[in-house]
Amino acid sequence: MSLNPIIDLLGRRLRLAVIGGGEGSFIGAMHRQAARMDDRYDLVAGSLSSKPEKAMRDGLAIGLHENRIYSDAMKMIETEALLPDGADVIAIMTPNDSHYLYAAAALAKGFDVICDKPMTNTLEDAKALHRQVVESGHVFCLMHNYTGYPMVRQAREMVADGQLGIIRLVQIEYVQGGKADENDPDPSGTVPWRYDPVRGGPSLVMGDIGTHAHNLVRFVTGLEVSEVAAEAGTIVPGRLIHDFAGAMLRFNNGARGSFWVTQAAAGVENSLRIRVSGTKGTLEWLQEIPQSLVFKPLRGPAEIRTPNGPGTLPLAARSSRIVKGHPEGFHEAFANIYSDAAEAIAARIAGKKADPLVLFFPNSYDGLMGVRFVHKVIESSLADGKWVLCED
């Protein structure tokens, strides 16, 4: 037995090809670093830009052979499918409007897929892609990286274990300040893709961070939002894109919740916070202090759970790389998703059953639920906050 479960199953690492994420892309670097952290993948091919010169320059800069650098992502998918040493997995980190195109093409050619969020811009595309994933039997991993934090996974396990009792109340907020400055107007002239509703989606704030908040609620609680009453719009005068959204939530078990996301809170950096209250106690987690999960039981003093500390449950324990008392964060959470997906993909290729603990990464159904929630928030907002059923 080696120290690498992928090599144990396949005799080699998974071969990874990437679409997007060239020079200047924060998220592209995150994907590649996450793939390398646990030594599960070899990066063998890439289409980092549609401009040939940039594609070649960026590909060489990350160590790709010139023969495996493509400026046409669809050509890469077609070519890699025919190579005896072609990619096993396609990772997509492009503007939102192309996620469906590349994911559907990759699945059709027999690739497993890792895709940045949101899964698609339209509900119709999300439904079609989820159907294709189910029918193909391939692995589809959606990169909601916050589900990779050890203490988020601890929270999920505590809820599933009944330590909170019946969930009654949920509060979720994701607050940023990057678009708070009124003297920093939205771009004019050539519009960056995030500001284009066709490319970036119908709501910038919901696509960027609202889908993360919604996914975190579902991951931790195991509940679905059954109804939503929402408002989405702009806080900064003259802005054309959504920079805030708020909603009241009703869950399928009768619990109630509140949801608030914005990118216009002056001075705030990246504050993702969740509070879940049940009949036996409350859990609280803040992304800016990710190694700390606060548990407040109905009777008794508050407790702080930490990675590898007392009371750590198996799903959280397998996600922690360092000794207790040391912080883990964004890079490691991202890598946990990549590593879990790798083990699921390798098991599928080898015809083996995957370890159940690796199967908690967000998938195409989670992507479908996220896209549906975005559209239901917009529908409710356009109806002046009317309660809207979160179903078709």
Residue, then its C-alpha position, 0 to 999 in steps of 0.5 A: m500500500s502506498l500513501n496515495p489511494i489513487i495510485d493504489l487503485l489505478g497504479r497512477r495519478l488521475r490525469l487532469a485537464v483544465i479549461g480557463g484559469g489563465e494568468g490573472s485568474f485567482i480561482g484558476a490558481m486555486h483549482r490547480q493548487a488544490a489538485r496538487m496539494d494531496d498528490r492525487y492528480d497530474l496536470v496534463a493538458g489545458s485550454l487556459s485562453s481562447k487566444p492562441e498566444k496567451a494559451m501557449r504562454d500560460g500553459l507553458a508557465i504552469g508546466l504543460h507540454e506544448n503539444r497538450i496546450y489548446s486555445d479551443a476548449m472543445k478541441m481539447i475535449e475531442t483530442e484528449a478523449l482519443l489519446p491513450d494517455g489522455a485526461d481522465v478529468i476535465a476541470i472547468m473554471t470559465p465564465n458562468d455562461s460556458h459551464y454547461l457547454y463544456a461540462a456537457a461536452a466533457l461528459a459526452k466524451g466520457f470524462d468526469v468533471i470538476c466545475d466551478k460554481p454556479m453550475t449553470n446560469t439557466l434553470e433549463d441548463a441545470k436540469a439538462l446537465h443533472r440528467q446527463v450526469v445521472e445517465s452517464g454514471h460519471v462523477f460531477c463535482l461542483m466547487h462549493n469549497y466551503t463544504g471542505y472545511p473540517m469544522v463545516r463537516q463537523a457541523r454536518e455530522m453533529v446535525a446528522d448525529g442528532q446532537l442539535g435535535i430537530i432543526r428549528l432556525v437557520q441564519i446564513e449570511y455572506v457579507q463582502g465589501g468589494k463593491a461598497d465604494e460609490n466612487d468606484p462605478d461599475p465598468s463602462g465600455t467593455v463590460p467584464w463578464r461578471y457584469d454581463p447578465v448573459r455571461g455572469g448570470p441574472s444576479l451578480v451577488m446571487g451567482d457569486i456568493g448567494t449560491h455558496a450561502h445556500n449550499l452551505v445551509r443545505f450541506v450543514t442542515g440536510l434540509e431543503v428550502s421549500e419557500v422563499a420571500a426575497e428582495a434582490g437589488t442594488i444598494v449603491p446608487g446608479r449601479l445596474i447589477h445586484d449587490f445585495a439580496g435578502a430573504m426569509l426561508r421556510f424549510n421542508n421540515g417546518a424550520r424557519g430561516s433568514f438569508w442575507v448576502t451583499q458585496a457592498a458592506a464597507g470594510v467587510e472582507n469575506s464574512l460567511r457565517i452560519r447559525v443553526s438552532g435545534t431543540k437541543g442546542t445551536l451551532e455557529w461557524l464563521q469562515e474568517i475563523p474557520q478552525s472554530l465551531v461553537f456549540k451551545p447546548l440547551r443546558g450547559p456551557a458553550e463548547i468550542r470544537t476544533p480540528n482534531g480536538p476532543g469530539t471530532l467526528p470522522l468526516a471532519a477528522r479525515s479533512s484535517r491535515i495538521v495537528k490540533g491547535h493550528p489553523e486550516g483554511f481556504h486552500e485546504a478546504f478547496a483541496n479537500i473537495y478535489s481529493d474527495a472527487a479524485e477518490a470517487i473518480a478513481a473508484r469509478i474507473a477501477g470498478k470499485k465502491a468508493d469510501p462513503l466519507v469521500l462522497f460529500f462533495p457538492n454534485s450536479y443535484d446540488g448545482l441544480m438546487g443552487v440555480r433553482f434558488v437563485h431564480k426563485v429569489i429573483e422571482s420573489s423579488l420581482a413580485d415584491g417579496k411574495w412567498v414563492l415555492c422552491e419547485d417548478 
